[in-house]
Amino acid sequence: QKEVEQNSGPLSVPEGAIASLNCTYSDRGSQSFFWYRQYSGKSPELIMFIYSNGDKEDGRFTAQLNKASQYVSLLIRDSQPSDSATYLCAVRPQKNRDDKIIFGKGTRLHILP
Amino acid sequence: DVKVTQSSRYLVKRTGEKVFLECVQDMDHENMFWYRQDPGLGLRLIYFSYDVKMKEKGDIPEGYSVSREKKERFSLILESASTNQTSMYLCASSFPIGDTGLAGDYEQYFGPGTRLTVT
């Protein structure tokens, strides 16, 4: 069974520091990788996606992908209290028309003021 | 802006009732999804649809059915609600993002969710 694993946390990080969130996946043929942010009581929203090995940067966020080791990570630089949320890693196992993706259970991040 | 709306934010139903959860998107997206989200279990896919009148089972379809008569509307039906179906239900539709060099990739855009309580 295809799985996406994340540490549930909570991960506590001081304001201004770098938050590092990690995710591993079981299907070596996975194509695309996503990070969603979910604030308490709200629905998930996409913040990053990556499909090639290496780093992808967008503002304070950097997604890192290592297909050989089957992990994807999200770095948040200069962490802010507004970054406190649950971060969901999601993986597209293969390129299908149906666009089905598999979500991890999420990591709760708490930024300490 | 993409808009995915769900018919209710909060719903309380009795065991055995038939429950309809409605989802509407306004961006002509082909793919639509129903998930439930529970503490410690994460997001689990119930059903999805990639075209009108088309449906595919997700990971946990038991006890649920769906209907997609129009492209913009995807309904989730609980034929006979049970207490273990108390959950947050999230609808999503997806649209292309970026350029993956393959056939294109999709972002799933979620509605606000319906918190269903079955008593």
Interface residues (C-beta under 8 A of the other chain):
Chain A: S8 Q31 S32 F34 K42 S43 P44 E45 L46 F49 Y51 L88 R92 K95 R97 D98 D99 K100 I101 F103 G104 K105 G106
Chain B: N31 G40 L41 G42 L43 L45 F48 Y50 E56 G58 L90 S94 I97 G98 T100 G101 L102 A103 D105 Y106 E107 Q108 Y109 F110 G111 P112 G113
